[in-house]
Amino acid sequence: MTSLDRRTLFAATAVTAAATAVGAPVAHASGRPGHGCGVTTGADRAAADRWAVLRGRKVGVVTNPTGILANLRSVVDEMHGSGRVDLRAVFGPEHGFRGTAQAGDAEATHTDPRTGVTVYDAYGAGADSLSAMVREAGVDTVVFDIQDVGARFYTYIWTMYTAMRAAVRTGCSFVVLDRPNPIGGTARGPMMTTAFTTGVGAKEIVQAHGMTVGELARFFDGEFLEGDEGKRLGDALEVVEVSGWRRDTLFAGTDLPWVMPSPNMPTPDTALVYPGTCLFEGTNLSEGRGTTRPFELVGAPFVDHRWAERLQARRVPGVDFREAYFNPIQSKHVGVVCGGVQVHVTDPERLDGPRLGAEMLVAARALYPEFAWRKDAYDPQRPYWVDKLTGSPRLREMVDAGASADAVVAAWRSELAAFERRRRPYLLYRGGRA
């Protein structure tokens, strides 16, 4: 979901504060017996409470196909059908509200044929244009309900931040219907630096943030909003929490249904490896787009068996590497057989996505003279896409200089520890390392 050269650029600054959260758990609105192993999403909790959190409000919803209840129906369709929510608008992110668009695209503004509600194209919208949409729709409460995958460069969290900025500007309340982080609550990887912020990393957080969208909303409100907008949401921010989820629970442990958050995120295993293998978007290797295993298959026409052998010998925690060949039907190397690897997740609890990416890049750079970094002509001051993904030139420069993967990972440890301390006041869920 990060092949995007049309992202809005954001500035950076920081202050400290907190926000509010909706309290005690309630039962599922609907669903199968035992559904969720005791994990109940914010949307199901709100529906079970007959949408009381939205009573008397004029509502606009930022959502996509992942915004579902336990009965697999869209949260928008359920709100509309309940007769209890004054639903004025839907704001569609990348890929669109109903999910009809590919990476880098969206659904144009239209009237939803099922509900009759106006769906605005909010993908790539800045705070000014999204504020105008909110005013046009007559909304006084913005609701966010999207399943994130836990990586800084997955754009839905930046759509949320832009919507929060629009809420401040328009005097709206902001309600997050929270969902689990599918790769768990542990933060990993390098920090974004201010000079390299873009729409795939608009503010200073680490590569795998280890937070739910509700926790991120609290963090954004406390750390960034006042600097960008001169005011926080404060008590106007509400988080309807997930019940029954712990920070050390991965998606498979929730027993919730997996709905593809984007066309190239087909399985929970994809989400686990994505914070690392997405870095190959910044190279001339295919990251597996145009195959049935994007981000798990990685390779290029010049790659041979040696890459899999070298990586397997590294004993990277949580994964095995299999020599693989594939022929992409879209994106890089269309119609050309690529040699490479398939990343097999063997121990999800031990898998560290950013470390995985570092290991794979170091080995590929050492083995193949044809390896190259992608350069973007539209941004001559910051031409390397991988720098935007990792947050600075450091990883690229270390790999080019022949640094080991261990050295690359060691370089971000202190900034990761500082981020873990900074985020702690905003966390809502227990379990694992905070």
Secondary structure, DSSP 4 states (H G I P E B T S, - for coil): ----S-PPP------------B-S----SS-STTGGGG-B-HHHHHHHTTTGGGTT-EEEEEE-TT-B-TTS-BHHHHHHHHT-SEEEEEEE-TT-SS----TT--PPSEE-TTT--EEEE-TT--HHHHHHHHHHHT-SEEEEE----SBTTSTHHHHHHHHHHHHHHHT-EEEEE----TT-S--EEEEPPGGG-BTTB-SS-EEE----HHHHHHHHIIIIIHHHHSS--GGGEEEE--BS--TT--GGGTTPPP--SSTT--SHHHHHHHHHHGGGGGBSSB-STTSSSBTTEEEETT--HHHHHHHHHTT-TTEEEEEEEE--SSSTTTTS-EEEEEEEES-GGG--HHHHHHHHHHHHHHH-TT--B-B-TT-TTS-BHHHHHHSSSHHHHHHHTT--HHHHHHTTHHHHHHHHHHHGGG----SS--
